[in-house]
Amino acid sequence: MDRDVRLRLDLGYDGTEFSGWAKQPGRRTVQGELEDAFGRILRLEVPPALTVAGRTDAGVHARGQVAHVDVPMSALAAVGMRQSAAPHGMAQGGSEASTGSAAGAAAGLIRRLAGVLPPDVRVHAVSVAPEGFDARFSALSRRYGYRVCDAPGGVDPLRRREVLWHSRPLDVELMNAAAVRLLGEHDFAAFCKRREGATTIRELRRLDLDRGADGIILATVAADAFCHSMVRALVGSLLVVGEGRRPVGWPGEVLGRAVRDSGVHVAPAHGLTLEEVRYPAEAELARRALQTRRVRTLSR
């Protein structure tokens, strides 16, 4: 009896020419490219479905994205990257591969994927996922970076796909003063696009900005999870504070009203990169996934 093995994928992509992560008919997406690649490499009639830690929108990049995929053990073994199991079992598909052979075959997929994937998406690591691992629900937090340039002459052309040019000078100290008022667990409905049946309660753990030696302002945003457009809406609210059009307390006031504010403009997608997804220790993965699936309410 064949069985599935769950693989963890660590990957990155340039989101410029993708219509986001999620597979869509007639559109080029990261999920679509990856699933097609796995289907070809593993010679599956129906490509396997991927589950991702954080669905990114069209134009958003990722450096530290994580996904998982369940594939038949026999198909993984047949790739022939590393034959460390019993010789007859693998060829005939009648016995299960050892943990070692599965791990070796998984690691060997990296080179195969590099050969079939387009250059704007790369898989950095493939491993057999530990028991209870779910790329989406087991995650403890996601960290994004948003990059802005306010130089009068514009962005370095070599970085134009990942850095937003803001035509007015920005005061980073004012932006940080506004950002600190948004930290903690709140209903972020004012900064999210509502989705039927989805909660907008999130715990914002980090939101700070720093101007590097190259003049690029990096906004670092971390939370247990994010709702649709939340990061870019938060950054958009801070930009108008940084240029002096809104007072420091304005983003906090918008947050407190918990309704979408027309004054909050969502920052363009190309400045945003998913940098890191964090997970608990292996023994806590299943418990974390169960906890995340529960509908959350604010504690008063």
C-alpha positions in Angstrom: 0.0 0.0 0.0 1.6 3.3 -1.1 1.5 6.1 1.4 2.1 9.9 1.2 5.1 11.7 2.6 4.8 15.3 3.6 7.6 17.5 2.4 8.6 21.0 3.7 9.7 23.5 1.1 11.7 26.6 1.8 11.6 29.0 -1.1 11.8 32.5 -2.5 10.5 34.3 -5.5 10.4 37.6 -7.3 6.7 38.4 -7.4 6.9 41.0 -10.2 5.5 38.8 -12.9 3.2 36.6 -10.8 -0.5 37.1 -10.1 0.2 36.3 -6.5 0.8 32.9 -4.8 -2.6 31.3 -5.2 -3.4 29.2 -8.2 -5.9 31.0 -10.6 -7.2 29.8 -14.0 -5.4 31.5 -16.9 -3.0 33.4 -14.6 0.7 32.8 -13.8 1.1 32.1 -10.1 3.8 30.8 -7.8 1.7 27.9 -6.6 0.9 27.0 -10.2 4.5 26.9 -11.3 5.5 24.8 -8.3 2.7 22.3 -8.6 3.4 21.9 -12.3 7.1 21.3 -11.6 6.3 18.7 -8.9 3.9 16.9 -11.3 6.6 16.7 -14.0 9.4 15.6 -11.8 7.4 13.0 -9.9 5.5 12.0 -13.1 2.1 12.4 -11.5 -1.1 12.6 -13.6 -2.5 15.1 -11.2 0.0 17.6 -9.7 0.1 17.7 -5.9 -1.5 20.6 -4.1 0.8 22.9 -2.1 -0.2 24.6 1.2 1.7 27.8 2.0 2.5 29.7 5.2 1.4 33.0 3.8 -0.5 33.8 0.5 1.2 36.8 -1.1 -0.6 39.2 -3.4 0.3 40.0 -7.0 3.7 41.7 -7.1 4.8 40.8 -3.5 8.1 39.0 -3.2 9.3 36.3 -0.8 12.7 35.4 0.5 11.7 33.1 3.4 8.4 31.5 2.3 7.5 28.0 3.5 5.1 25.5 2.0 4.3 21.8 2.4 3.2 19.2 -0.1 2.0 15.6 0.3 3.4 13.2 -2.4 3.3 9.5 -2.9 6.3 7.7 -1.4 6.6 5.6 -4.5 6.8 8.6 -6.7 9.4 10.3 -4.5 11.5 7.1 -4.5 11.2 6.7 -8.3 12.9 10.1 -8.8 16.1 8.0 -8.2 18.0 10.8 -6.4 19.2 8.5 -3.7 18.5 4.8 -3.4 19.2 3.9 0.2 16.2 1.7 0.8 15.9 -2.0 -0.2 16.5 -2.3 -4.0 13.3 -4.3 -4.9 10.9 -2.3 -2.7 11.5 0.9 -4.4 11.4 -0.3 -8.0 8.2 -2.3 -7.5 6.5 0.3 -5.2 5.5 -2.6 -2.8 7.2 -1.5 0.4 7.8 1.7 2.1 11.0 3.6 2.0 13.0 4.2 5.1 13.1 7.6 6.7 16.7 8.0 5.5 15.9 7.2 1.9 12.9 9.5 1.9 15.0 12.3 3.3 17.7 11.7 0.7 15.2 11.7 -2.2 13.6 14.9 -0.8 17.0 16.7 -0.6 17.8 15.5 -4.2 14.7 17.2 -5.5 16.3 20.7 -5.2 18.5 20.2 -8.2 15.6 18.8 -10.2 13.4 21.7 -9.3 16.1 24.2 -10.3 16.1 22.6 -13.7 12.4 23.0 -14.4 11.3 26.1 -12.5 11.5 29.5 -14.1 14.3 31.8 -12.7 12.0 34.0 -10.7 11.1 31.2 -8.2 13.7 29.1 -6.4 13.3 26.3 -3.8 16.2 26.5 -1.4 15.5 23.4 0.7 13.3 20.3 0.6 13.0 18.1 3.7 10.7 15.4 5.1 8.3 17.4 7.4 8.2 16.3 11.0 5.0 14.8 12.5 2.2 17.4 12.9 3.8 20.0 10.6 1.5 22.3 8.6 3.1 25.1 6.8 0.2 27.5 7.4 -1.4 26.5 10.7 1.8 25.4 12.6 3.5 28.8 12.1 4.2 31.0 15.1 4.8 34.2 13.2 5.5 35.8 9.8 8.0 38.6 9.3 7.8 41.0 6.3 10.1 43.8 5.2 8.8 46.8 3.3 11.5 49.0 1.5 11.1 52.6 0.7 13.4 55.2 -1.0 12.7 58.9 -0.6 15.8 60.1 -2.4 15.0 63.0 -4.8 16.5 61.2 -7.8 14.5 58.0 -7.3 15.4 54.4 -6.7 18.6 52.6 -7.9 17.4 51.0 -11.2 18.8 47.7 -10.1 16.5 47.7 -7.0 13.4 49.2 -8.6 11.4 45.9 -8.4 11.8 45.6 -4.6 11.9 49.2 -3.4 9.1 51.8 -3.5 10.1 55.3 -4.5 8.3 57.9 -2.3 8.5 61.4 -3.8 8.4 63.3 -0.5 11.0 63.2 2.3 10.1 60.9 5.2 10.7 61.4 8.9 11.5 58.0 10.3 11.3 59.1 13.9 7.7 60.3 13.4 6.8 57.0 11.7 8.3 55.0 14.5 6.4 57.1 17.1 3.2 56.3 15.2 4.0 52.6 14.8 4.5 51.8 18.5 0.9 52.7 19.1 -0.3 49.8 16.8 1.6 47.0 18.6 -0.3 44.3 20.5 -3.4 42.3 19.9 -6.2 44.3 18.2 -8.9 44.0 15.7 -7.1 45.3 12.6 -10.3 45.6 10.5 -9.3 49.2 9.7 -6.2 47.9 7.9 -7.6 44.8 6.3 -9.8 43.8 3.4 -12.6 41.8 5.0 -13.2 38.2 3.9 -16.4 36.4 4.7 -16.0 34.2 7.8 -12.4 35.4 8.5 -11.4 37.2 11.7 -9.3 40.4 11.6 -8.0 40.0 15.1 -4.2 39.8 15.0 -1.2 40.2 17.4 1.2 42.7 15.9 4.5 41.9 17.5 6.9 44.2 15.7 6.5 47.3 13.6 9.6 49.6 13.3 11.5 51.5 10.6 15.2 52.0 10.1 17.1 54.0 7.5 20.1 52.1 6.2 23.4 53.4 5.1 22.2 53.3 1.6 19.3 55.6 2.4 16.7 52.9 2.0 14.1 52.8 4.8 13.2 49.3 5.9 9.9 48.8 7.7 10.0 45.5 9.6 6.6 44.0 10.4 6.0 40.8 12.3 2.8 39.2 13.6 1.3 35.8 14.4 -0.5 36.1 11.1 -1.8 38.8 8.8 -5.1 39.5 7.1 -5.5 40.5 3.5 -3.5 43.7 2.6 -2.7 44.4 6.3 1.0 45.0 6.0 0.7 47.3 3.1 -2.1 49.2 4.7 -0.1 49.7 7.9 2.9 50.9 5.9 0.6 53.2 3.9 -0.7 54.8 7.1 2.8 55.4 8.3 4.0 57.0 5.1 1.5 59.9 5.4 2.7 60.4 8.9 6.3 60.4 7.8 5.7 63.1 5.2 3.8 65.2 7.7 0.3 65.0 6.2 -1.2 63.2 9.3 -0.3 63.5 13.0 1.5 60.8 14.9 -1.6 59.6 16.7 -3.7 59.2 13.5 -2.9 55.5 12.7 -3.8 54.6 16.3 -7.1 56.4 16.1 -7.9 54.6 12.9 -7.1 51.3 14.5 -9.4 52.0 17.4 -12.4 52.6 15.2 -12.0 49.1 13.7 -13.6 50.0 10.4 -11.9 50.5 7.1 -10.8 54.2 6.7 -10.7 55.8 3.3 -7.7 57.8 4.4 -5.6 54.6 4.7 -4.0 53.9 1.3 -2.5 50.5 0.7 1.2 50.8 -0.3 2.2 49.3 -3.6 2.9 45.6 -3.7 6.5 45.6 -5.1 8.0 47.1 -1.9 6.9 44.1 0.2 8.9 40.9 0.8 8.1 38.0 3.1 11.3 37.5 5.0 10.8 34.7 7.5 8.2 32.3 8.9 8.9 30.9 12.4 7.7 27.5 13.8 7.7 26.0 17.3 9.7 22.9 18.3 8.7 19.7 16.6 6.8 18.5 19.7 4.6 21.6 19.6 3.7 21.6 15.9 0.4 19.7 16.0 -0.8 21.7 19.1 0.1 25.0 17.4 -1.9 24.0 14.3 -4.9 23.1 16.4 -4.7 26.4 18.3 -4.4 28.4 15.1 -7.5 26.9 13.6 -9.7 28.2 16.4 -11.7 31.3 15.7 -10.1 34.1 17.8 -11.8 36.8 19.8 -10.3 39.7 21.7 -9.9 39.1 25.5 -11.2 42.1 27.5 
